[in-house]
Amino acid sequence: MQNRFGFIPQEEIRPGTPLLKPRYNLAPGQEAPVVIYEDSKILRLMQWGLVPSWAKEASIGYKMINARAETLTQKPSFKKSFKQRRCLVLADGFYEWRKGTGGRTKIPLRFVLKNREPFAFAGLWDTWQKPDGDLLHSFTIITTESNELIRPIHDRMAVMLRQEDEAKWLDPDLKDVEQLIPLLKPYPSDQMEGYEVSTLVNSPKNDTPECILSRGA
């Protein structure tokens, strides 16, 4: 992962930062690894669900786990971060749910790159000061319209950045968001694939390797 994204592990330069652990079923409100640019690319663990610096309560983060690409320049919650605080949210797959027979049950599927390489979602981050003075770093994942692979299941998908676009997305000197908007498009479906997984992923309490196994494996 470090070789792929070229970051400096934050735990090596800032004492007390937790080491990365494998995650198989991440839920909003939990921490995930993101890469930001501060003199160089560094890794930081942040809470999923953006809490803007001006928020009155941290609970607002549960309402802002995603940000629509089409309205980033309009929403006060995301407008400033879009210009100044962009990040890479690291992953190697994600889940979506397909309606089962009769529409009563939902079948979870995991989507990955065909080459099984890790990738980065386009994210925004911010810092909020807690009542006790501690700082909360949090992020949101940008979504766009679905590609052909995801569309039969959901009309939206998270923006998966192409590897060649990641440096531009992180560039702190790039303030012209009009140059960034073209990056927020559906990932090519012919480079992705999906497979059914166990309903274990329906509960965030389950975070084990079994979550990502092909159903019936």
C-alpha positions as CSV (number, residue, x, y, z in Angstrom):
1,M,0.0,0.0,0.0
2,Q,2.8,2.4,0.9
3,N,4.6,1.7,-2.4
4,R,1.4,2.1,-4.4
5,F,0.5,5.6,-3.0
6,G,3.9,6.9,-2.0
7,F,3.0,8.3,1.4
8,I,5.1,8.7,4.5
9,P,3.4,6.6,7.3
10,Q,2.4,9.2,9.9
11,E,3.3,6.9,12.8
12,E,6.9,7.3,11.8
13,I,6.9,11.1,12.1
14,R,4.1,11.7,14.7
15,P,4.2,9.6,17.9
16,G,1.0,7.9,18.9
17,T,-0.6,7.4,15.5
18,P,-2.1,3.9,15.3
19,L,-0.7,1.4,12.9
20,L,-2.9,0.4,9.9
21,K,-4.9,-2.7,10.4
22,P,-6.8,-4.7,7.7
23,R,-10.5,-3.7,7.5
24,Y,-13.1,-5.9,5.8
25,N,-16.3,-4.1,6.6
26,L,-15.9,-0.4,7.4
27,A,-18.9,1.6,8.6
28,P,-19.6,5.3,8.9
29,G,-18.3,6.8,12.2
30,Q,-15.3,4.5,12.1
31,E,-11.7,5.4,11.2
32,A,-10.2,4.8,7.8
33,P,-6.8,5.5,6.2
34,V,-6.6,8.6,4.0
35,V,-3.7,10.3,2.3
36,I,-3.4,14.1,2.5
37,Y,-0.6,16.5,1.4
38,E,1.3,18.4,4.0
39,D,4.7,19.2,2.6
40,S,4.6,15.6,1.3
41,K,2.0,12.9,1.1
42,I,1.3,11.5,4.6
43,L,-1.1,8.9,5.9
44,R,-3.7,9.8,8.6
45,L,-6.5,7.9,10.1
46,M,-9.8,9.9,10.0
47,Q,-13.4,9.3,10.9
48,W,-15.8,8.6,8.1
49,G,-18.5,11.3,8.0
50,L,-17.4,14.9,7.5
51,V,-17.7,17.2,10.5
52,P,-17.1,20.8,9.2
53,S,-15.0,23.1,11.4
54,W,-18.0,25.3,12.0
55,A,-20.3,22.4,13.1
56,K,-22.0,22.6,16.5
57,E,-22.1,18.9,17.1
58,A,-20.0,16.0,15.8
59,S,-23.2,14.0,15.1
60,I,-23.6,15.9,11.8
61,G,-20.9,13.6,10.4
62,Y,-23.4,10.8,10.0
63,K,-25.3,12.9,7.5
64,M,-22.2,13.6,5.5
65,I,-20.6,10.3,4.7
66,N,-20.9,11.2,1.0
67,A,-20.8,14.3,-1.1
68,R,-22.4,14.6,-4.5
69,A,-19.9,15.7,-7.2
70,E,-22.5,17.8,-8.9
71,T,-23.0,20.1,-5.9
72,L,-19.6,20.4,-4.3
73,T,-19.2,24.0,-5.4
74,Q,-22.6,24.9,-3.9
75,K,-22.8,23.2,-0.6
76,P,-21.3,25.2,2.3
77,S,-20.3,21.9,4.0
78,F,-18.0,20.9,1.1
79,K,-17.2,24.1,-0.8
80,K,-14.1,25.1,1.2
81,S,-12.7,21.6,1.5
82,F,-13.1,21.1,-2.2
83,K,-10.7,23.9,-2.7
84,Q,-8.3,23.3,0.1
85,R,-8.6,19.9,1.8
86,R,-8.8,17.0,-0.7
87,C,-7.7,13.5,0.2
88,L,-7.4,10.0,-1.1
89,V,-9.5,7.4,0.8
90,L,-7.6,4.1,0.4
91,A,-9.5,0.9,-0.4
92,D,-9.3,-2.3,-2.4
93,G,-13.1,-2.9,-2.7
94,F,-16.5,-1.7,-1.7
95,Y,-20.0,-3.2,-1.2
96,E,-23.3,-2.6,-2.8
97,W,-26.6,-4.5,-2.3
98,R,-28.8,-6.0,-5.0
99,K,-32.5,-6.7,-4.4
100,G,-33.2,-10.4,-4.1
101,T,-36.3,-12.4,-5.3
102,G,-39.4,-10.4,-4.5
103,G,-37.4,-7.4,-3.4
104,R,-37.6,-8.5,0.3
105,T,-34.0,-9.5,0.7
106,K,-30.8,-7.7,-0.3
107,I,-27.8,-9.6,-1.6
108,P,-24.4,-8.0,-0.8
109,L,-21.8,-7.8,-3.6
110,R,-18.2,-6.7,-3.4
111,F,-16.7,-4.6,-6.3
112,V,-13.0,-4.6,-7.0
113,L,-10.6,-3.8,-9.8
114,K,-10.0,-6.8,-12.1
115,N,-6.3,-6.7,-11.2
116,R,-7.2,-6.7,-7.5
117,E,-5.0,-3.6,-6.9
118,P,-5.8,-1.1,-4.3
119,F,-7.3,2.3,-5.4
120,A,-8.3,5.6,-4.0
121,F,-11.7,7.2,-3.6
122,A,-11.8,11.0,-4.1
123,G,-12.4,12.5,-0.6
124,L,-12.7,15.8,1.2
125,W,-11.6,16.3,4.8
126,D,-11.9,18.8,7.6
127,T,-10.9,19.3,11.3
128,W,-13.3,20.0,14.1
129,Q,-12.5,21.0,17.6
130,K,-14.2,19.0,20.3
131,P,-15.6,20.6,23.5
132,D,-12.6,19.2,25.4
133,G,-10.2,20.9,23.0
134,D,-9.1,17.7,21.1
135,L,-9.3,17.7,17.3
136,L,-11.4,15.4,15.2
137,H,-10.2,14.8,11.7
138,S,-13.0,13.5,9.4
139,F,-13.7,12.9,5.7
140,T,-16.4,12.3,3.2
141,I,-16.3,10.3,0.0
142,I,-17.5,12.0,-3.3
143,T,-20.1,10.2,-5.4
144,T,-21.1,10.5,-9.0
145,E,-23.4,8.7,-11.4
146,S,-22.9,5.0,-11.7
147,N,-21.1,3.2,-14.5
148,E,-22.6,0.3,-16.5
149,L,-21.5,-2.3,-13.9
150,I,-23.1,-0.6,-10.9
151,R,-26.1,1.0,-12.6
152,P,-28.4,-2.1,-12.4
153,I,-27.9,-2.0,-8.6
154,H,-27.6,1.7,-7.7
155,D,-27.7,5.0,-9.6
156,R,-24.7,6.4,-7.7
157,M,-21.2,5.2,-7.0
158,A,-18.2,6.5,-5.2
159,V,-15.6,8.3,-7.3
160,M,-12.6,6.0,-7.8
161,L,-9.8,8.1,-9.0
162,R,-7.6,6.9,-11.8
163,Q,-4.0,6.4,-10.6
164,E,-2.7,9.1,-13.0
165,D,-5.2,11.6,-11.5
166,E,-4.3,11.1,-7.8
167,A,-1.4,13.6,-7.7
168,K,-3.6,16.3,-9.3
169,W,-6.4,15.7,-6.8
170,L,-4.0,16.1,-3.9
171,D,-2.1,19.1,-5.3
172,P,-2.4,21.8,-2.6
173,D,-1.5,24.6,-5.1
174,L,-4.5,23.7,-7.4
175,K,-7.3,26.0,-6.3
176,D,-9.2,26.1,-9.6
177,V,-11.9,23.5,-9.0
178,E,-13.0,23.7,-12.6
179,Q,-9.8,21.7,-13.3
180,L,-10.8,19.1,-10.7
181,I,-14.5,18.5,-11.7
182,P,-13.5,16.4,-14.8
183,L,-11.8,13.9,-12.5
184,L,-15.1,13.2,-10.8
185,K,-16.5,10.7,-13.3
186,P,-17.5,7.1,-13.2
187,Y,-14.6,4.6,-13.2
188,P,-14.4,2.5,-16.4
189,S,-16.6,-0.6,-15.8
190,D,-14.5,-2.8,-18.0
191,Q,-11.7,-2.5,-15.4
192,M,-14.0,-3.7,-12.6
193,E,-15.9,-6.7,-11.5
194,G,-18.2,-7.7,-8.7
195,Y,-19.1,-10.9,-6.8
196,E,-21.6,-12.0,-4.2
197,V,-20.4,-12.1,-0.6
198,S,-21.9,-13.3,2.7
199,T,-24.6,-11.4,4.5
200,L,-22.0,-11.0,7.3
201,V,-21.3,-7.6,5.8
202,N,-24.9,-6.5,6.6
203,S,-23.7,-5.9,10.2
204,P,-20.8,-3.6,11.0
205,K,-20.1,-5.8,14.0
206,N,-18.6,-8.3,11.5
207,D,-15.2,-7.2,10.3
208,T,-13.3,-10.4,9.4
209,P,-11.7,-11.9,6.3
210,E,-14.9,-13.9,5.7
211,C,-16.7,-10.7,4.7
212,I,-14.9,-10.5,1.4
213,L,-15.0,-14.1,0.4
214,S,-17.0,-15.1,-2.6
215,R,-20.4,-16.4,-1.5
216,G,-20.3,-20.2,-1.4
217,A,-16.5,-20.2,-1.3
